[in-house]
Amino acid sequence: MDAPLLSVVIPVHNEEKTLLPLYDRLIAVLGRLGRPFEILFVDDGSSDTSRQLLGNLVEHDDRLQVVLLRRNFGQTAALAAGFALAEGEIVVAMDADLQHAPEDIPVLLAKLDEGYDVVSGWRTERVDNLLTRRLPSRLANALIARVSGVGLHDFGTTFKAYRRDVLKSIRLYGELHRFIPALASMEGARIAEIPIRNVARAAGDSHYGLGRTFRVLLDLVTIRFLARYLTRPMHFFGSIGLFFGGLGTLILSGLLVRKFLGIHIMAEHGPLLIAGGILALSGLQMVCTGLIGEILMRTYFESQDRPIYAVREILKGRKTKSPV
């Protein structure tokens, strides 16, 4: 089979009731596109009959790949496995619970064809619970957009289309799959967002709850650091260290002057002396942390032979011969 132009990556975890309807709708939609395609189902340690259903499907359709993970690693890991095996020049990721309509795939692709590198779906009409899903999601999306500088309304949806070369430069770990647009933006990717349909789950329960919001906030700290200080960690830790160290030194210097004036420092300013000492030591520790970060950063880039820049395209003109 020729290398597919389009790859659809779908993480699966206990979705036995939606897999067959999803497969039928996908085949109908992708068949009308007029381009070769492949579908990669990544089973993330399902405990129901999802694996058996996928095994039956792949035996009768050579456009399918089924990746069986050894255990439940989480959605980010499942997506990373699918992205690593995808051969298409364009990769579409979506959920298996039918809350993402396969019929919206052509809309994502049409927007991508306008010259964008990442096209993200935007669930403008959410059908989830207001207090436990929609409100926390709205607040988290607003915070992520402000911190990352990527003006998307819906970071949480998996339903996105990517150019393969953008995904190749991104390493996923933890739960960073929702931050792929922000990570891609750091590499200079052009990002767009379009409305998609959001329907109620056809079966089963959601795998996400309110507790995910707190993990998102922690991941956001990571993204902020990567976006601004990945190649210069000393600027982050050093700034904090200079502030703490300077403040501690100022306090200790003032106390030293008062000591020469005959004042008993521990008796009258004991807590302030301790605070000054702690601040000075904390400042030194932060500077040392920055130095360690600089060493680790250089080790990271040099060991992977990875540049600190990203090239979109190289244009070469014709060489003109010098007149004889």
N, C-alpha and C positions, 0 to 999 in steps of 0.2 A: 504493500500500500504506500502511495506517495506520502511525503511528509505533509501532515495536515496544516492547513492555513489557520484553523481555529481550534482551540482547545477549551473545553468547558470542565472546570474543576469543581467537584461537589463533595464536601466533607459529609460523612454519614455517621450518625450515632443513634441507634435504636429508632430507625425510621421505616420499619417494615410495612406500614400501612400506606405510605406515600410514594415508595420507590417505583412501583409499576406505573401509577398514573403520571409521575414525573418523567419517567423514561419515555412513555408514549407521547407526551406533549413535547418533550425535547426533540425527539426524532422528527415529529411533524414540523416544528418550527425550523430546526436546522436544515431539514431537507429542502425547505423553500428558499434558503439563502443562496443556493447555487454555488457553494464553495465547499471544498473538502473539510471535514471536521473530525474530531475525536472527543469522546466523553470519558473523563477520569473520575470514577467514584473512589473516594478514600474512606474506607471503613475504619473509624476511630474506636476500635474495641467494642463493637456492639454486642449486647447480650441477648438480643432477640433473634429473629430469623433473617435479619438484613443481609448477613454474609451469604446465606444460602440462596437468597433471591438474586443477589448480585452475581453469584457464581453461575446461576442458571442463565442469566442475561448475557454474560460475557461469552458463553459457549455458542450463542447463536448470532452474535454481532461482533465482527472484527473491528468495528469502530469504537469499541468500548475497552477500557482498561480498568481493572479493579485492584486497588492497593489495599491490602489487609495489614493494618498496624498490629503489633503484638499486644498492645493494651490501649486503654484510653489515655492518650497524650494531650488532648485538648484541641480546640479548633485551629489555633495558630500552627501547631505541629502538623495537623492534617493538611492544612493549606500549603505549608512549606513542602510537604511530601509531594503533593499534586503539582505544585509549580516546578519542582525539580525534574519531574518526569514529563511534563507537558512539552510537546514538540511544536505546537502552533506558534506562528508569528504573533498572534493575538490570543490572549488568555482571558476567559470570562470565569469569574468565581461566583457561586451562588449556593444557597442553602438547599437542603433536601426535603424540607417540610412543606413545600408548596406555598409558603408565604411570599416567595419570589415567583412571579409569573414568567415562565419561559418565553412567553409571547413578547416580553419587553427586551429580549436580547437584541433583536434587530435595531431597536432604538439606541441602545448603548453603542452598537457597532457603527451606526450612522454618525453619531457624535464623535466617535473615535476617528472616523475617516476624515473629519474636518481638520485634523492635524494635532489632536491632543494625544497625550501619552497615557493618561489615566482618566477614565470616565466613571464617576461614582453615582450610584442610585440615591435618590432622595425620596424617602417615604413621607410624602406631604400629608397624607391622610392615614395616620397610625390607627390601628385597630386594637392596640394593646391596652392594658389597664392604665388609667390615668396616673394614679399615685405611685404605683410600683414600677412602671416602665416608661410611660411617656414623659412625665415631669422630670424624673432623674436624667433621662436621656437628653431632654432639651437643655438642661443645665450643663450636663457634661459636654455636649456638642458645642455649646457656646464657649465654654472654658477652653476646650481643645482648639477651637478655631482661633481664639485670641492668643493662646500661648504658642501655637505652632505657626501662626501666620497664614494658614491655609483656610480660605473662606468657604468651607463646606458646611451645610446644615445637618448632615447625617453621616457621621463617621462610623457609626455602629453597624450599618448594614454590610453584609458580605457581598452583596450584588454589585460587582464592579467589573469593568473591562480594562485590561492592561495591554500595553505593548510588551512583548517578551523581553526586549533588551532592558527595559526599566526594572523588571522583576529580577533580572540576573544580578543587578547591583545592590539588591536589598537582602539582608540576612535577617530572618525572622526568629525570634525566641520569646520566651515568656508568653505574654498575651498581646503582642504588638500587631496582630493582624489588622485591627481597626485603625492603626496609625500608618498603614501603608501609604496613603496619600501624603501624609506629612513627611515620611521617610523619603518618598519619591521626590517631593518638592525640594528636599535638601540636595538631591542630585540634579536639580534643574528641570524636572519633568513639568510638562504643561498639563494642568488638571482642570477638568470640567465636571459639572454636576447636572443631572437631569431628573425630573420626577419619574417615579416608578409606582406601580400599584403595590399595595400592601393589603393582603387578605388574611382572614383568620386562619389559624392552623387547621388543616383538614383532619388531623388526628394527633393524639399524644399531647404531652405537656412541654412547655418551653424549658430549655436547659439553662436559662439565665434568670436571675432574680435581682433583687435590690442590692445584694451584697456585691455584685459585679461593679457597681458604681465606685466603690472605694478602691478596688483594684485598678480601675481606669485612672483614678486620680494619681495613684502611685506610678503607673506607667507614664503618665503625663510628665512627671518630674524627669523621668529618663529621657523622654523625647526632647524636652526643653534643653537638657544638658547636652544631648547629642547634637541638637540643631545649632547650638551656639558655641559649645566648648569642646567638641570632640577632638579637634586638632590643636587646641590651646587650653588644656585643663588648668595650667598655671594661672591664667587670667581669672578663672573662677575661684579656685582655692586661694590663690595669692591675694586677691582683692579682699576676701574675708579675713585672711591671715594678717594682712597689713592693718586692717581696721581694728581687729581685736588686739594685735600686738602693739599698735600705736596707742590705743586707749589704755592698755595695761601699763605700758612704759610711761605714759603721762601721769598716771596715778602713782606709780612707784617713785617717779622723779619728784613729784610734789611731796610725797611722804618723806623722801630722803632729805629734802630741804628742811622740813619741819623737824626731822630727827636732829639735824645740825643745830637747830634753834633750841634744843634741849627738851623737846616734847617727847614723852614716852609713847611711842607709836602703838605698841600692842595694847596698851591700856586705854588709849583714847580712840584709836583708829584701827583696831584689830580686824574687824570685818572688811574694811576698805582695803587693808593690806593684803588680805587673802584674795579678795576679788581682783585686785591688780595683778597679783601673782598668777592667778588662774587665767586671766585674760592674756597676759604675756605668753604663758606656756601654750595656750590654745592657738594664739597667733602663730607661734613657731611650728606647732603641729600642722596647721593648715598649709603653711608654706611648704613644709616637708611633704605633705600629701600631694600638693601641686607638682613638686619635683618628681615624685613617684609616678603620678599620672602622666607627666611628660615622657618619662622613660617607657611606660607601658604603651602609650600612644605610638611612639616611634617603633617599638617592637612589633606592635600590631600591624602597622602599615608596611613595614619592611619585611616582616616574615611572610606576608601574603603577597608581596610585590604589588601592592595596591596603591595607586596614586591618590593624592588628596584632591583631585579634580575629576570632573566627568565630561567627556567629549561627546557632543551630540552628533557632529558631522564634520568631515574634513573635505574641504573644497580645494581642488587643484586646477589651476588654469593651464592653458597650453604654453609650452616653452617656445619662445620665439628665438630663432637662430640669429646670431649676430651677422651683419653683412660682411662678406669677405672683402 
